[in-house]
Amino acid sequence: MILKNKVIVFLGNTRFDSPIQSTALFIAKNFAKENKVYFIDYPFTLKDYYQYISSNDHQERSDKFSIFSDGLLETEIENLKILITPPVLPINFLPEGFFFRKILKFNESILSWRLKKTLKKDGVKEFIFINSFNFHYPNIAQRIKPALTVYHCVDPMIMPYDKKHGIISEHQLVKQSDLVICTSRALYEEKKDLNSKTYFVANATASDHSQLSKDLGPALHPKLEHLQKPIIGYLGTIERRINYDLVIELAKMNPEKSFVFAGPLAAEHIPEEFYSIPNIILTGSIPYEEVPQLINSFDLAIIPFKKDEVSRTIFPIKLFEYLSAGKPIVMTDFNLDLKEFTEDSVLYCEDVHSFSAAIDIQLKEDSKDKINTRQLLAKENTWENRAAQIDEILSHHLADQLNSASI
């Protein structure tokens, strides 16, 4: 890494202990190898505070919510600190407009006050601020005055909850940031019209985690032990992006195969028929530490997303997790930009018939050489490598700012 002994503050879009590990936390952990990193935990609202008061999440944070606390939690990484903020007001239910934006400023002042207090206590005078897809708090940088402000756009905005105020807020974030980094080429094309200093750095995989599947041997995950093989697997949230019509027809065409969908369910997007197909198996959420064994249990991995304007902006992390485990992969052709990162190791399909045929081809033609090729591809697409790319971009812009200041 080029950046060393710097202070970097992350504001992510998930909580640090979320069962689904966030892009922001992966990047933060890599930067913490050479720099001091503060990771702002996604704030509890007052509603969250009382609703989850007996939960483990609340108990772990309980002493840090107070205005008299420094808010800091230690991690297993010496240079990475989690910063817990006091609870904020729940405001997303409000209509967009003056009143919402006024109360948003109050919430942002709570986050900014906690951060500034902590940085002052630690003697920090200069730092980099990275907002990783947390468009719910778009004006933090204006309050904390970082040396460099970065917006990390990791996904398209899909959910109505996010879009209600997020479209306006993200527009502000993109325009106000010193630079923008996007995880897909389609997102890059969108954002560069608002900010010329926009870059494309793709999603990746945690090689030290996914690659554990190589060492697990033939043992199947307990939830898959009873299933008929071959097991065709998908890992991730079961939500709107999935092409359910294709999957249902695919399962009917291949009754001898088990189609496993492992992850939390967004029930409002799932058709009733999906639940009734006997060889479609829903496992529910899988703990992060069990993911390697789960993927290792797949004979083949799939990503059956719809092909639409939203999906063309997606660079799915699960793709690189599958590659890291050496699994043969079949996908719909929702984003052909991915071919640049998968070469000839993944088959992309336009309909259910080509998808079904591709599954049979990948299963029949799999070999040790192909497994090695996939794993080599995964090594080129790790969070370590992505963090190094982001590091280079940040270093370049810091140097430019230093040169401009000296002129």
N, C-alpha and C positions, 0 to 999 in steps of 0.2 A: 504493500500500500504506500501511496505518496503522502497522504495525510498522517501525521504523527503528532501525538500530544496535543491534539485539538479537543475542544468540547463540542459535542454534537447533541442536540435535543430533538427527539422524535415525538411527534403527536400522531399516534396510529388510530385506526378505526375499529380496533377490537381491544378487549382487556388482555393484559399480559398473560393471564392464566387460562385463557379461552381454550377449549379442547381442540379447536381448529387453529393451528399455528399461523400467524399472519406474516405477510410479506415484510411488513415494517419490522417485526421482531427478528426475523432472519437477518435482515440487513443490519439492524442495530447490533446484533451479536457479533457480526463480522467486523463492524467498525470498532467495537469495544476491544478488539485485540490490540489496537495501537492507539486508541483515543479514549477519552472519558465520555461516556454516553449516559444521558438521562432519557428514560422512556416514560412519557406521560401516559398513565393508565387511562383508558377510555372512561370519562367521568360517570359516576353514579348520579342520577337525578334524585331529588328528595323522594319521589315515588319509588325508585329502585331501593333507596336506603331503607325504607320501612317495609317494602314488599319482601326483601331478601334478608331481613335483619337476623334470621336464625340460620342462614346458609353459610357454607364454608367460605364462599367468596367474601361475604360481609365480615365474617370473623377474622379472616386474614388481614383485612384492611381496617378493622374497627379503631385501632389506636391512631391510625394515620389520617382519618377523616377530619379530626379536630383542627381548628384554626391555630391552635397552639403547637401542633406537631410540625416537624419538618417534612412529613409526608413521604419519607424515603424508605424503601424496602430494598434490602440487599438481595443479590442473586448469586448463582454459582459462578458467575463471571465477575471478577474483581472490579473491572471498570464499567460495569453495567448496573445502573441504579434504576429502580422503578419509582416513579413519582406519583403518589396518590393525592388527588385534589379533594377539597371539601365538596359535598354534594351541590349540584346546580339545580336550577328550577326546571321542571318539565315543561317545555314550550312548543314541542313539535305539533301539538293539536291545534295551535293557534293558526288563523289564516295568515297568509303572506301579507306583509304591509308594515307600516310605521311601528305599530305596537309590538309586533313580533321582533322586529329588528332592534327596538329599544331594549327589550328584555334580553335579547341575545347578547347585546353589549354588556349587560350586567353579568351574565354567565361567563362571558369571555374575560371579564375583569377578575372573576374568582380564579380561573385557571392561570391567568397572567400573574396575579398577585402571588400565588403559591410558587410559581416557577421563579419569579424575580427574587422572592425572599430566599429560596433555596440557593440560587446561583450566587447571590450576594454573600450568604453565609459561607459558601465554599470558595469565595474569592474569585469567582469567574467574571471576567469583564468582556470577553469576546467569545462568540459561539456561532455555530451553524444551526439553523432551524429547519427541520424537514417535516412538513405536514404530509403524512402518508395516507391520502384518501380520506381525511377527516374534514370534509367540506361542511360539517355541522358547526365548525368554529373557524370561520374564514379569516377573521381579523386579528388573530393572536400575534402575528408577526409585527403588526403596526404598534402593538403595546409593549413588546419585549425588545425590539430593536436589535435583531441579530446581525452579524456581519454578512450573512448570506441566507436568503430565504428560498427554500425549495418546495415545490409541490410535486408529490409522487403520485401519479394517477395510475392506479393498479387495476381498475375495472370500469366497464361502462356502468352508468347509473340506471338501475332497473326497477327497484322496489318503489312503490308509491310513497312509502314513508320517507325515503331518501329524496325522491324527486320533488316532493311538495315544496321544500325550501332549497333543496340542494342544487337545483339547476342555476338559480340566481347566485347562490353562495359559491359554487364551483367556478362560475364565470369570474367572480371577483378574485378568487384564489389564483386562477391561471394568469389573469392580467397583472395582479399585484406582485407575483413572485419574481425573484431574480432569474430563476430558470425552472423549467418543468421537465420531469422525466416520466415517460409513459411505458407501460409494460406490453403494449402491442403496437404494431405499425398503424393500424386503423385509428387508435386513440391518438397517436402521434400526429397523424394527418389532421385530426380534428383540432387539437390544441395549438398547433403551430400557427394557425391563422390568428389566434389571440395573443400568442407570445412567441416571438421569433426564436427565443432561446429555449427551444423545446427539443428533447432528445428521446430516442427509443432505446430502452434497455429491457430485454425480454424477461419474463418470469423464469424460474429455475426450480431446482430441487435441492433438498438438504441431503447431500451425498452420504454424510455420516449416519443418516437415519435410514433412508430407503435402501441403501446398499447392504444393510444388515440382513436383508432377506436372502442374500446369497449364502449366508452361513447357517440358515435355519434348517437345512435339510428338507426331507419330504413331509414333515409334520404339517397337517392342515390346521387352519384356524378352527377352534372348537365349533363355531357357528356354521362351518362348512363341511365338517367331517362326514355328515350323513348324506351329502348331495351326490347325485349322479355326475360322473365326469364325462366329457370335459366341462370345466367350470369357466364360464365366460363372465368376467367381472368388471364392474364399474365402481369406483370409489369417489364419493363426493355427495354434496347435497342433491336430493332428488327434487328438482324444482322446474321452473318454467323453461329452462334452456333445453331440456331433454325432448327429443322427438318421440313422443309416446306412441304415435301411430306406427312408426317404423319399428320400435322395440317390440310392440305387441305382435305385429305381423312376423317379425324375425323369430320370436319365441315359438309361434305357431308353426313356422316352417321348419324349425329345428327342435322337435320335442325330445330328442335324445340328449340335448345339451341343457345344462343348468345356467340360467342367466341371473347372476347375483348383483343386486344394487345395494351397496353398503354406504350408509350415511343418513343424516337426518332427513325427515320428510317435510316438504312444503305441500301439505295436503290439498290446498286450494288449487294447485296446478295439476294434480294427478287424476286421470280419469278412472272411474270405477272399474272398468274392465282390466286395468293394469293389475289390480289386486287379485283378480280371479284366474289369471293364467297360471296353471300349476307349476310350470318350470321357470317362472319369475319369482325370485326369492328376495325379500326385503329383510336386511339384517338389523336395521336401525343404526344409530351412531356407533362408531368404533373408536375406542380410546386411542390417542395419538401413538402411545407406545406399542399398540398392537397392529399398527398399520403395516409394518414390514411383513409380519406373519400372514396378514390378510392378503396382501398383494402376492406373496409367495405362493398362496393357495390357488391363485388364478392360473388356469392353463393359457388364457389369452385375456387381454384387457381391451376394453372398448371405451370410446367417447362418442355417444350417439346424439350429438347436439343438433338442434334445428339449424337450418341455414337461413339466417335473417340478418338485419342490420345490426342487431345487438351482438350476435354470435361472432360476426366478422371482426369484432374488437377484442375477442378473448384469446389469451395465451394461457391455457390451463396448466396449473402447476402439476396436476395429476399426470399429464403426459410425460413429464420428465421423471416423475416418481416411477411410472411404469417402465420407462427406459432404464432407469437406474437398477431396477430389479431384473432387467434382461427379458421382460415379457414381450411376446409378439403383440402387436397393437393394430386394431382396426378402428377407423374413425369415419364420421361423415365429413364431407368436404366443406365444413362451415367456415374455415379460415385457411386458405391455401398458403398464406404467408408462413405457416408452420413447416412447410416442406423444406425451407431453408435450414431448419434446425434438426430435421429428422432424416434428411437425405432419402435413401430408398428403404428405410427400415420400417416405415409405417405405410399402411394401405389406406387411401382416402376414397370414400365411396359416395355416389350420388343418389342411390336408391336402395331399397331393401334387398333387391335381388343381387346387386353387386356387393352389398354388405355381407350377405349370407355366403356368397362365393368366396369373398376375401377371408372370412373366418376359416373356412375349410382349407384354403391355400396356406394361410399362416400356420395353422396347426400341423398340416401335413409336411410343410417344408422347413419347419423349425429345426435349428441345429445349434451345436455349441459355438460355431463360428458366428452365427447370427446373434446369439446371446451376447457374445463378447463385443460385437460391433455396436449393439444397442447400449451396452454399459459404457463403452468408450464415448459414445455420443452424449450420454448423461454426464460424464465427467467434464465435458465442454460446457455444460449448462447447469453449473452448481451456483448456489448463493455466494460462495466464495468468489467465483469469477464475476458474478453480477455486481457484487459489492466493489470489486476492484475497478470495474467499468465506471460505476457511479463515483468512486473515489477520484478517478482521473478527471471526470467532468467537473466535480466540485473544486478540485485543485486548480484546474485551468481557470475557472471563474474567480476564485479567490486571488489568483495571480493577476488577472486582468484588473480587478478592483484595486489591488495594491498599486499597480502601475498607473492607473487613472488618478489615484489619490496623490501620487508623487509628482504628477505633471503640473 
